[in-house]
Amino acid sequence: MTVNPSGWRPSSPANEQGEARTVTGNRALMLEEPLLFEIGSVDHTGVDFADLPTRATRLGGLERVRPIGLPGLSEPETVRHYTRLSRQNYAIDLGLFPLGSCTMKHNPRLNEKVARLPGFADVHPLQPQETVQGALQVINELAFWLLDLTGMHGVAMSPKAGAHGELCGLLCIRAALEARGDKREVVLVPESAHGTNPATAAFAGYRVENIPATDAGRVDLEALKSRLGPDVAAVMITNPNTCGLFEPDMKAISDAVHSAGAFVYCDGANFNAIVGKVRPGDLGIDAMHINLHKTFSTPHGGGGPGSGPVVLSEALSPYGPLPFAAKYPDGTYKIVEEETAGEQHPNAFGRMVAFHGQMGMFTRALAYILSHGADGLKQVAEDSVLNANYVLRSLEDVLDAPFAKSGPCMHEAIFSDRGFEGGISTIDLAKALIDEGFHPMTMYFPLVVHGAMLVEPTETESKASLDQFITAVRSIAQRAKAGDQSLKAAPVHAPRRRLDETLAARKPVLTYREHEPAQAAE
Ligand SMILES: *Cc1c(COP(=O)(O)O)cnc(C)c1O
């Protein structure tokens, strides 16, 4: 089909499914939007300048030899393009985001205001340190809150995501082992772990071995003990775990790991459920990342932005990375860099990032912490666990909840697809949720539960919004159990129907083929 100059193509009055369509393809105020290359044209420009006088070039032969191949669009056309696309997206500011493990909570506007203060937002990492004393104080103050809340000894603030923090923690463990001349090769990871755990251990040069779970969804302590030995460097444990359960044997696990000469890494992504209630340091943990963008709010998703400070035990703190912000006796703050490592921090394993970490996340996290206060943070954990249990108990009669019998869940509730009939599976329920106006929950993770649906409402959802979500899931679950084949067609109200997500992920088409691929200067 040829593309007409003004971008849109008249639709046929019915789509492939035979449903009536509008001539524009728009559905009420949800607007169909072609690609930039379809709206604009490389022969047009969006601005209306008179021809420029020709001048001698000063680029010394480096000028572009071909057109860049980008479509010319005016400002309103460009603004509308991106606004229309953004309206097809779901966001935490639109509704409940039940993604388990991700902790998608409301992001208070106060945090955004604070993060945008020019003294935080506009600092440059190479600015003289005396001009950024306030920013360094924020980093330092947040570090003390994290130490206080976790009961740990030291903290590396610079890692830029949970997974990056895991790597930082394992590199500390590696440095500590190397310092005592101990070559250990294996990291043990439970079957239910987030994929970043084994990936991190492998990236840090370790061989990964699984530790099994009990039928109750917890780490099998006896199996773990029997695998411990002189080749095991560390055990990576998530607590509360990704089945939404607290590991009650954590202290026994840590003691066993330590007496075998290994270290305990805790994946702290689920800290939201225990903040202010449990201090990981009291459980014998040696290193744990805190996803500031989960537990302490920050708009996240789509790969960023994030921040994953790692708290460290006394045994690991000497090996933490550079640089770090330190307060001096005269009340000033300094960034301790590599050059001063000889005096201050001689055993640092190196550095994780070029500069100091994510200033925007630090300010948001500290604003969140200070506006809640110690008592408010405790209530965060209590309310998030209460909300998760409300979801669990409201759905367990229509969805199989494999661990519901072993007691309350932590801040996420897990269900399986057991009992679905007629070939209906988790993906069909998730797609039908889109029609009901909800982002789907986390699906098929953790792997230990068949057709897993992991729901984390977080503490910032009201009872009214939970009730609406529960009503939607109950209705779809009943259809799934009745083998309702219409679920296979869902979503029917979304701008796009079912996409081949595997193909899109494995073979992404990132250039628009109808034109020459865009050429950079050459
Ligand atoms: C989110 C998450 C991670 C990874 O954190 P990122 O900040 O996305 O890198 C690791 N483990 C668990 C359990 C998580 O939920």
The ligand as an SDF file (V2000), in Angstrom:
LIG
                    3D

 15 15  0  0  0  0  0  0  0  0999 V2000
   14.2630   -6.4460   40.1360 C   0  0  0  0  0  0  0  0  0  0  0  0
   14.9600   -7.6080   40.6870 C   0  0  0  0  0  0  0  0  0  0  0  0
   16.3430   -7.8050   40.4610 C   0  0  0  0  0  0  0  0  0  0  0  0
   17.1560   -6.9570   39.5190 C   0  0  0  0  0  0  0  0  0  0  0  0
   17.1400   -5.6080   39.8140 O   0  0  0  0  0  0  0  0  0  0  0  0
   17.3670   -4.5010   38.6780 P   0  0  0  0  0  0  0  0  0  0  0  0
   17.3600   -3.2300   39.4330 O   0  0  0  0  0  0  0  0  0  0  0  0
   16.2400   -4.6520   37.7170 O   0  0  0  0  0  0  0  0  0  0  0  0
   18.6880   -4.8000   38.0280 O   0  0  0  0  0  0  0  0  0  0  0  0
   16.9580   -8.8630   41.0910 C   0  0  0  0  0  0  0  0  0  0  0  0
   16.2630   -9.7190   41.8760 N   0  0  0  0  0  0  0  0  0  0  0  0
   14.9420   -9.5720   42.0950 C   0  0  0  0  0  0  0  0  0  0  0  0
   14.2270  -10.5430   43.0020 C   0  0  0  0  0  0  0  0  0  0  0  0
   14.2430   -8.5150   41.5060 C   0  0  0  0  0  0  0  0  0  0  0  0
   12.9340   -8.3750   41.7150 O   0  0  0  0  0  0  0  0  0  0  0  0
  1  2  1  0
  2  3  1  0
  2 14  2  0
  3  4  1  0
  3 10  2  0
  4  5  1  0
  5  6  1  0
  6  7  2  0
  6  8  1  0
  6  9  1  0
 10 11  1  0
 11 12  2  0
 12 13  1  0
 12 14  1  0
 14 15  1  0
M  END
$$$$
